[in-house]
Amino acid sequence: MSVLVQNLTKVYGEQKAVDGVSFTARKGEVLGFLGPNGAGKTTTMKVLTTFIPPTGGKAAVCDFDVEENPMEVRRRIGYLPEHNPLYKELYVQEYLLFIAGLHGIRNKSQRVADMIELTGLTREQKKPIGALSKGYRQRVGLAQAMMHDPEVLILDEPTSGLDPNQLAEIRAVIKQLGAEKTIIFSTHIMQEVQALCDRVLIINKGRIVADDPIDQLRRRIRGEAVLTVEFAKAIDRAALEKIPGVDAVTAMGERRFQLIAAAQRDVREAVFHFAVEQQTPLLEMQQEAFSVEDVFQRLTRS
């Protein structure tokens, strides 16, 4: 297990920022870490990266405890914090060579060149960091986080400030890295979660309220599926209620209906056969889909 968190707690004075959080993250997995502001995301990430100690519980990275072996943990983690700290007076290439030196990388020049190419910084490498846009500074931060080829990448708002073209490029980089590393990243952009994550963790008021694969997350909203159908001719509602798997039918006209079924049942094939039996074309058949944003709002709303 690349990351193991068990009953993690962090208290600031009288405020419990993280309250009994437990989760795991495996190699080859992109884990989205979501939550409203103040939910405990950044605090959890700071504990994992050994920036702050936990008040209670356990956290380990690649089998090294964050309190007992902090240096071993740091060697195996690449971290891009929300507020990206950079030496703005240094040039991009100069800064990345400095970072490579800190990590004791032997062939520094080649490694820096590889990271510059991977993060799309080739045209900017001879510019001072202070002259870069926020999006390009994020790229520099991502390059430094990956410089020592860590087993685990922890990224706090990694796509903040990127334009649509840069967003697509960084998405591709994260997806590529996720095939061979463990990636935990937080974001408020729900489209990023749906595009990149294998699994989603939602934290609210210091507690985990959801931990599901991305394709199962939507089922947390309700235990039923809604299918909107429209036929070319009028259909008897009672006949629709007899379709196997259909629990209820709401008429929206003589030809248009909403069919309610259990979330685990897919009744579309049965509806198609019903239309054939009725000798009427299907003009529409649409499964109502719930987005990650819908789930997030339902689970974190006070």
C-alpha positions in Angstrom: 0.0 0.0 0.0 1.5 3.3 -1.1 -0.4 5.5 1.4 -2.1 4.2 4.6 -4.1 6.5 6.9 -5.8 5.1 10.0 -8.0 7.1 12.4 -6.0 10.3 11.7 -6.8 13.3 13.9 -5.4 16.8 14.0 -6.5 19.4 16.6 -5.6 23.1 16.5 -6.4 24.4 20.0 -10.1 23.6 20.5 -10.7 23.0 16.8 -10.6 19.5 15.4 -9.5 20.0 11.8 -9.3 16.2 11.0 -11.5 13.8 12.9 -10.8 10.1 12.6 -9.9 10.0 8.9 -9.0 6.6 7.4 -8.2 5.7 3.8 -5.7 4.0 1.6 -4.2 4.8 -1.8 -2.5 2.2 -4.1 0.1 2.4 -6.9 -1.4 3.1 -10.2 -4.3 5.0 -8.7 -5.4 8.6 -9.1 -7.3 9.6 -6.0 -9.3 12.8 -6.0 -9.5 14.4 -2.5 -12.5 16.7 -2.4 -14.1 18.9 0.2 -15.4 22.4 0.9 -13.0 25.1 2.2 -11.9 24.3 5.8 -13.0 20.6 5.5 -9.5 19.2 6.4 -8.0 18.4 3.0 -4.9 20.5 3.2 -4.3 19.6 6.8 -4.4 15.9 5.9 -2.0 16.5 3.0 0.4 18.4 5.3 0.4 15.5 7.8 1.2 13.0 4.9 4.1 15.2 3.7 5.4 15.5 7.3 4.9 19.3 7.4 2.9 19.0 10.5 2.6 16.1 13.0 -0.8 14.4 13.7 -2.5 14.7 17.0 -3.6 11.1 16.9 -3.9 8.1 14.6 -1.4 6.8 12.0 -0.2 7.8 8.6 2.4 5.9 6.5 3.8 6.3 3.0 5.4 3.3 1.4 5.4 1.6 4.8 7.3 4.4 6.5 5.5 6.1 9.4 5.3 9.9 9.0 6.4 10.5 12.6 9.0 7.7 13.0 10.7 8.0 9.6 9.9 11.5 8.2 13.0 11.7 6.0 12.2 8.4 4.3 8.7 9.6 3.7 10.0 12.8 2.1 12.2 10.9 -0.3 9.2 9.0 -1.6 6.8 12.0 -1.9 6.5 14.8 -4.5 4.4 17.7 -3.2 2.9 20.6 -4.9 1.2 22.8 -2.2 -1.8 25.1 -3.0 0.4 28.2 -2.6 3.3 27.2 -4.7 6.6 28.5 -3.1 9.1 29.4 -5.7 12.3 31.5 -5.9 11.0 34.1 -8.3 14.4 35.7 -9.0 15.8 32.4 -10.4 15.4 31.3 -14.0 13.3 28.2 -14.6 16.1 26.0 -15.6 18.4 27.4 -12.9 15.7 26.7 -10.2 15.1 23.2 -11.4 18.8 22.4 -11.5 19.0 23.7 -7.9 16.1 21.4 -6.9 17.8 18.4 -8.6 21.0 19.2 -6.6 19.0 19.2 -3.4 17.8 15.7 -4.2 21.3 14.5 -5.1 20.4 13.5 -8.6 23.5 12.4 -10.6 22.7 13.4 -14.1 21.0 16.7 -13.2 21.0 18.3 -16.6 19.3 15.4 -18.3 16.7 15.0 -15.5 15.9 18.8 -15.7 15.6 18.6 -19.4 13.2 15.7 -19.2 11.0 17.5 -16.6 11.0 20.7 -18.7 9.8 18.8 -21.7 7.2 16.8 -19.7 5.6 19.9 -18.2 5.7 22.0 -21.4 8.3 24.5 -20.1 10.7 24.4 -23.1 10.0 27.9 -24.3 10.0 29.4 -20.8 13.1 27.7 -19.3 15.3 30.7 -19.7 12.8 33.1 -18.2 12.9 34.3 -14.6 10.1 32.6 -12.6 8.8 36.0 -11.5 8.0 36.8 -15.1 5.8 33.7 -15.7 2.1 33.6 -15.6 0.4 31.7 -12.7 -0.3 28.8 -15.1 3.4 28.4 -16.0 4.4 28.8 -12.3 2.1 25.8 -11.6 4.1 23.9 -14.2 7.4 24.8 -12.5 5.9 23.5 -9.3 4.8 20.3 -10.9 8.3 19.8 -12.4 10.0 20.3 -9.0 7.5 17.9 -7.4 8.4 15.2 -9.9 12.1 15.9 -10.1 13.3 13.0 -7.8 10.8 10.5 -9.5 8.8 10.0 -6.3 6.5 7.0 -5.8 3.7 9.2 -4.4 2.6 12.6 -5.8 0.4 14.8 -3.6 -0.9 17.8 -5.5 -3.0 20.5 -3.9 -5.0 22.4 -6.6 -2.5 21.5 -9.4 -4.5 23.0 -12.2 -5.2 26.3 -10.6 -4.7 29.2 -13.0 -4.3 27.2 -16.2 -5.9 28.2 -19.4 -7.9 25.5 -21.3 -5.0 24.4 -23.5 -2.6 24.2 -20.5 -5.3 22.3 -18.6 -5.5 19.6 -21.2 -1.7 19.3 -21.3 -1.4 19.0 -17.5 -4.3 16.6 -17.4 -2.5 14.3 -19.8 0.7 14.5 -17.7 -1.2 13.6 -14.5 -3.0 10.7 -16.3 0.3 9.4 -17.7 2.0 9.6 -14.3 -1.0 7.9 -12.6 -0.4 4.7 -14.5 2.8 4.1 -12.6 2.6 6.2 -9.4 0.1 6.9 -6.6 -1.4 10.4 -7.1 -3.6 12.2 -4.5 -4.8 15.5 -5.6 -7.4 18.0 -4.4 -9.4 20.3 -6.6 -12.6 22.4 -6.7 -13.0 21.7 -10.5 -15.4 18.8 -10.7 -14.7 18.2 -14.4 -11.1 17.5 -13.4 -12.3 14.8 -11.0 -14.4 13.1 -13.6 -11.7 13.3 -16.2 -8.8 12.1 -14.1 -9.8 10.1 -11.0 -10.1 6.4 -10.5 -11.5 7.0 -7.0 -12.9 9.9 -5.1 -12.6 10.8 -1.4 -14.9 13.5 0.0 -14.2 15.0 3.4 -16.5 17.3 5.2 -16.0 18.9 8.7 -12.9 16.7 9.2 -14.6 13.4 8.4 -14.7 11.2 5.3 -18.3 11.2 3.9 -17.6 9.3 0.7 -14.9 6.9 -0.5 -15.9 5.4 -3.9 -14.7 4.5 -7.3 -15.7 7.3 -9.7 -18.3 5.1 -11.5 -20.0 4.2 -8.3 -20.0 7.6 -6.6 -23.2 8.8 -8.2 -25.2 5.9 -6.6 -24.7 7.6 -3.2 -27.3 10.3 -4.2 -30.2 8.0 -4.5 -31.0 4.3 -4.7 -32.9 4.5 -8.0 -32.2 5.2 -11.7 -34.4 7.5 -13.8 -35.0 6.8 -17.5 -36.7 9.3 -19.7 -38.4 7.7 -22.8 -40.5 9.1 -25.7 -42.4 6.9 -28.2 -43.7 7.8 -31.6 -47.3 7.0 -30.6 -49.4 7.2 -27.4 -48.6 4.4 -24.9 -50.6 3.0 -22.0 -48.9 3.9 -18.7 -50.1 0.6 -17.2 -48.3 -1.4 -19.9 -45.0 0.4 -19.1 -45.3 -0.5 -15.4 -45.3 -4.2 -16.4 -41.8 -3.9 -18.0 -39.4 -6.1 -15.9 -37.3 -4.0 -13.5 -39.5 -0.9 -13.7 -40.8 0.1 -10.2 -42.8 3.2 -11.1 -43.8 5.3 -14.1 -44.5 9.1 -14.3 -46.4 10.3 -17.4 -45.1 13.5 -19.0 -47.6 13.3 -21.8 -49.2 10.6 -23.9 -45.9 9.5 -25.5 -43.3 10.7 -23.0 -42.6 9.1 -19.6 -40.1 8.8 -16.8 -39.4 5.2 -15.7 -38.0 4.6 -12.1 -35.9 1.5 -11.5 -33.5 0.3 -8.8 -30.0 1.9 -9.3 -28.4 -1.5 -10.0 -31.0 -2.4 -12.7 -30.5 -1.3 -16.3 -33.9 -1.5 -18.0 -33.0 0.0 -21.3 -32.9 -3.3 -23.2 -36.3 -4.3 -21.8 -37.7 -0.9 -22.9 -36.3 -1.4 -26.4 -38.0 -4.8 -26.6 -41.2 -3.3 -25.3 -41.1 -0.7 -28.1 -40.7 -3.5 -30.7 -43.6 -5.4 -29.3 -45.7 -2.2 -29.4 -44.6 -1.6 -33.0 -43.6 2.0 -32.3 -40.2 3.7 -32.8 -38.4 5.0 -29.7 -37.8 8.8 -30.3 -35.8 9.2 -27.0 -34.3 7.0 -24.3 -32.0 8.9 -21.9 -30.6 7.8 -18.5 -30.5 10.6 -16.0 -27.0 11.1 -14.9 -25.7 12.6 -11.7 -22.4 14.4 -11.8 -19.6 14.4 -9.2 -20.7 18.0 -8.4 -24.2 16.8 -7.6 -22.8 14.2 -5.2 -20.4 16.7 -3.6 -23.1 19.2 -2.9 -25.5 16.6 -1.4 -22.8 15.2 0.9 -21.3 18.4 2.1 -24.3 20.7 2.4 -25.0 21.6 6.0 
